[in-house]
Amino acid sequence: MKHLFFSFFFFCFFNLSAQNINQCGDRILKHQLENKYPGITEIIDKSFKSAKTKSPQKSAVLSIPVVFHVIYNKEAENVSDDLLHDQIAILNEDFRRLNENAIDTREIFENIATDAEIEFFLAESDPEGNATNGITRTFTERETFIDIEITDFLEIITECGFDFENPAVFDCILETLGSGLEIDEMKSAETGGVDAWDTNSYLNIWVVNVSLESAGAQQPFILGFAYPPTEAPNWPEGTIPEDIESKDGVVLHYQVVGRNNPEIGVLAGINDQGRTAVHEVGHYLGLRHIWGDGDCSMDDGIDDTPSASSNSQSTVAISMCSDLHIKDSCVDDLLPDMLENYMDYSLESCQNMFTKEQVDLMRSMLEGPRSGLLSNSISNIENTPSQNLVISPNPSSGQINILGVNEKIQVKIYNRAGALIMQTDKASFSIMSQPGLYFLEITDSNHHYFERIMIQ
Ligand SMILES: [Zn+2]
């Protein structure tokens, strides 16, 4: 079983093309963690199983406060506020199944594709309680947070082989890299990074350069990685490693943040939809790779995802999503490979869904080991369902009417990033803002209700 998660990009430098980009992963983290904390993977596995058995609450939107730590050496790495806001919007669209390409989900999977009812917003107060825009920016002397030279890496893969999907090859690479590969240094000021904000209360996302370097040239190496949740009560006494808590969160390579990233470079057409973050947050909330990181005998622990013998990038020549649709790598299974899933490695433009059981697991984790994230969120309000409360029209051109509320009403309107944009005590009002998704928090003596609304 694979327990730790990692989206990992090796470029085959001798023939750089989309087919030769290989995302491979979780074995590096597993290797390192097992070395430092023997038994940790078993503990995380227990947590996964126990979360699966809990049935999550339904019909409450769970919101997660996010802080981006942008750490840059060159101005190009100092990702703009606009891209970070777009990244939040992408997370919200994909986790709420409001993504434009949701219509591309094949019919065979339509019934199990679902809205996770999980949302994200930029933190409004920092750990000291000061107001914040949810973004920190820090200059670093470090040109990359991966400490391997391309030439050294090439030597290693020349020795071990290029077939990264082959476990023996991958293990050889890891053995040779040894413990010298530190991947968490962006998470500490002492090593040129930025310390996490309380990882129990915030989803920390470090945006950094994790390229391989050679004589000043850089190639993306890791696109992102994340630690899965751990269930503290399951941990043997004395072995809850404090530094894991300080490392919890998501790391994103600066070139894959948001859509229309001006620095996308060689990743254009492959990882250009801001979905590395969606995939990594999936890991952060407990999901595994959809192919189970192994052949048809390996599973991701989720019952409604089909088996697959590998990820969808490594076995089929990729140019269009329809090329990938032919892939059905495990014949015992009546379903084709679900390349639409965010936890595959398919082209990001082909990804468009989570399954119901994936959603159940993520929500269980969020209501269990990650419940600290929910405490200060604007929308973790227990909805009081009301048959007589109607918000119309929805979608709207801007004018909103709320029917069925009493006179003492208060309405707060938040944008997709979770910022309060207006409030009113009227049941009819106009939202004079750009088209997009907004959230209404409606309070009167009978209701405390949270609803999303689309302005066209
Ligand atoms: Zn992954």
Residues whose N, C-alpha, C, O or C-beta is under 5 A from the ligand:
A	BS01	ZN	F5 F6 S7
